[in-house]
Amino acid sequence: MSTPQSAQVVVVTGASGGIGRATARAFAARGAKVALLARGEAGLAGAAADVERLGGQALAVPTDMADPDQVERAASQAEAAFGPIDVWVNVAFTSVFAPFSEITAAEYKRVTEVSYLGYVYGTMAALARMRPRDAGTIVQVGSALAYRGIPLQTAYCGSKHAIQGFNEALRCELLHERSGIRTTMVQMPAVDTPQFDWVLSRLPEPAQPVPPIYEPELAARAVLYAADHPGRREYWVGGSTLGTLVANAVAPGLLDRYLARTGFSAQQDDRLQDRDHPTNLWKPADGRGGHDYTARGSFQDRSTTRSPQLWASQHHGLLAAVAGAGLLAGGAALLRARRVR
């Protein structure tokens, strides 16, 4: 059993911006104690201020998720300050927008270490503390790209696919152990986060999320719901996620050809962008004395906080019951009609 929500202890990685920042705010709004892990000190300071302003307690811990020793120390600091960790949310990532042939081996390694192994190290640190109590929840923030790779994001897609396989295997082990610890994954659509302002890009035009675009607050609500209902193996956010995963399951070869035609142009736009803006692959773009990017990116005029599909994903049992009742009612009506004849 987790502690009461007013005293819930939560660790959020990648908490300085984007979905991580929005998730930290959402937990803070219900009084949680939130440990914020990220590299960017300016972003962490902003996130801590957000948490305190919304009624939570904040602990900012500068952490490079690619370093398992730093992750372990951060987890120890969180429990020393707040007590046992109830929920651990893995969000932190980095990426390179470029064709595969234009990404160096060192860059590929860095993306993988942060975006995949960072989840592994975070999960290790969480489990080491949750196992003695046989309680706790781990939420892996994933993507539709955990199932469906797209061009120009080979390193990111590879990491998300790896997280998917890792989390499924871990979940099986926990079920085998009859563990009280739960792990679940939230598959996200394109979200308006600062990644498109600070990612390392070698594209001819500025990078953009593939529409439709959703705001990080919607993603954060999905993470909170998953943390509260971790019995489900995963949740899908956004109609585009549903459509992508269904299309990939039904006609993956056709989707390959479609993305080959559209995937390059769909991930670039013509907005103005400083070509010398800081990138966060090797150093945080929101480091000490730098800019606090907050949760949202540059696409608020094209994004939404609504997703009927998210509600459906969270209430599939109710929808199945309603559909079943409808089928029964329809069958009964058909039988009555036949008897009248």
Secondary structure as UniProt FT lines:
FT   HELIX           5..7
FT   STRAND          9..13
FT   TURN            14..16
FT   HELIX           18..28
FT   TURN            29..31
FT   STRAND          33..38
FT   HELIX           41..53
FT   TURN            54..55
FT   STRAND          57..62
FT   TURN            65..66
FT   HELIX           68..82
FT   STRAND          87..90
FT   STRAND          96..97
FT   HELIX           100..102
FT   HELIX           105..112
FT   HELIX           113..117
FT   HELIX           118..130
FT   HELIX           131..133
FT   STRAND          136..143
FT   HELIX           144..146
FT   TURN            151..152
FT   HELIX           154..176
FT   TURN            177..178
FT   STRAND          181..188
FT   STRAND          190..191
FT   HELIX           195..198
FT   STRAND          200..201
FT   STRAND          213..214
FT   HELIX           216..228
FT   TURN            230..231
FT   STRAND          234..236
FT   HELIX           239..250
FT   HELIX           252..266
FT   TURN            275..276
FT   TURN            285..286
FT   TURN            288..289
FT   HELIX           300..302
FT   STRAND          303..304
FT   HELIX           308..314
FT   HELIX           316..340
//
